[in-house]
Amino acid sequence: MDKLTKREFLKITPVLGAAAATPILAADENEAPAQEAANSPTDLIDDNFESASGRSFGSQVIHHGEQDGFQVTPISQDKCAPGYQRPGNLRNPTVRALLKKVMEMEGAEAAIGGPCGMSIISQTYMALLKPGDRVVAHHCNYDWVMTLFRDYLPSWNIEVEFVDFTNPGNLTKALKAKPAKFVHFEPYVNPTMEVLDTAALIKIAKDAGAKTIVDNTWLTPYLLQPLRLDADLVIHSVTKYMGGHGNAMGGVVAGNKDLVNKIEKAQNWLGGLMRPMDAFLVTQGVKTLPLRMRQHSHSAQMVAEFLESHPAVDRVCYGGLTSWNPNAGNGTPKGFGGMVGIEWKESAVHEKVGNHTRLIINATSLGDPVTRITPRKEEKPRGIPKRFSRLSIGLEEPEDLIADFKQAIDRCS
C-alpha cells in the first residue's frame, strides 16, 4: 500500500471511524433487555439550586464563568491587570472563571480562592476573628481544622468550644450560655460520617446572632447548598471532589460579600493565593461534577450495603443507610457522595485489610477516581470509635470494589 499523506489520511478517517462504529451483527430479537435504569446512578441535585438563566445545574457548571470568546478559559500566569497584582487573585481570568462557577453553584455573592482548603480556612478565621472572640464548633472536624481550633486560635486569645451538633439543642444551649461570633461545622462529618441537620443548625446560630461557616467539601454544591439555607460562608477544598482528578490543589470560600471582601483584603498580607494552573485544572474537573457525584454516591451505597452484610463488619457509617441515618432518602441532601466509615469486629482486619486490597489503595485523601481506605485510631472526644476505617469510594465499578474487599478480608483471617 502506498504511503498516505497527512491530508489523504484525514480525508478517509471519518469513513474508517463510521465503519468501525457499525455493528457487524444485528441484535438478537430474543436478547434480554439491558439492565433497568433503577440500578444506575440517579439525579441527586439539591432542590434548592436556582439559576438566573433558568438552566440546569449540569449545564451551568459547564458554561458559566468562562471568559468571553473561549470555550475553555486559558491559563493566565501574568499579572493580568494594571498596576501590581499577584498572579492568582480575583483579577486573574483563570481563577475568576472557577470562582464564578462556585458562586453560581452555591448561590454566593462573592468568592475568593487560596492554595488549598486548609489555607482558605485559616485565612478566613485570621481575617474575621480578633482576640476575645468566640467560636462554637462541632466536636469533630477535619484533623487540621481541629488543630487550628484546639492549638492556635486559643493561643491568640480566641475561645473555641466544641459541642456535639448531632443534637441541635446542644448548640442552642451553648449559644444561650455565651454568645459566639461564628458557628463552624461540616454537614457530613470527617471522618465519623455523622449527618448533621444543616438547616436547623444555621437557624439556631442566626437566631442567636452568630454567623455560620459550613465546610461543604464532602457533599459539594451538587448535593447540598448551605448558602441557600442561609449560611453566611461556605468553604471547599477544591482539591477533592470539585477538581475530582487528584491533579490540583485549591480552596475556595464563598458567600456574604462583606465577609469575603475582608478575607480578600487579608490575603494581601497573608499571601496565600490560588495558582492559575490549579484553577484551570479544577475548572475543567468541575464540569463533570454532577456525573461524578452521582457515580460516587451510587457506588458508595452498593459497597456500604455489602459491607453492612459482611460478618467481619460491626457497623457501617454511611449517610445513605437508614441503619446509620434514619432520614436517608427523606430530604436534603439526597445523596452522600463517596465517603463511608467502617467499624471492624477484629483488630487484624482493621490493621491489615488495606495491605491486601488490589484496587483499593491504603492511603489518605479523597474525591478523585481512586478508592482509598485509611485506618484511624480511636479518639473518644471526637467520636471516632475503635477499629474504625475511613473509606473514600472512587469511580471504579462497585462490583470490582466489592470483590476486592471480599478477597482482602479473607486474607486477613
Buried (B, 14 or more C-beta within 10 A) or exposed (E): EEEEEEEEEEEEEEEEEEEEEEEEEEEEEEEEEEEEEEEEBEEBBBEBBEBEEEBEBBEBBBEBBBBEEEEEBEBBBEBBEEEEBEBBBBBBBBBBBBBBBBBBBBBBBBBBBBBBBBBBBBBBBBBBBEEEBBBBBBBBBBBEBBEBBBEBBEEEEBBBBBBBBBEBEBBBEBBEEEEBBBBBBBBBBBBBBBBBBBBBBBBBBBEBEBBBBBBBBBBBBBBBBBBBBEBBBBBBBBBBBBBBBBEBBBBBBBBBEEBBBBBBEBBEEBEBBBBBBBBBBBBBBBBBBBBBBBBBBBBBBBBBBBBBEBEBBBBBBBBBBEEBBEEBEEEBBBBBBBBBBBBBBBEEBBBBBBEBBEBBBBEEEBBBEBBBBBBBEEBEEBBBBEBBBBBBBBBBEBEBBBBBBEEBBEEBE
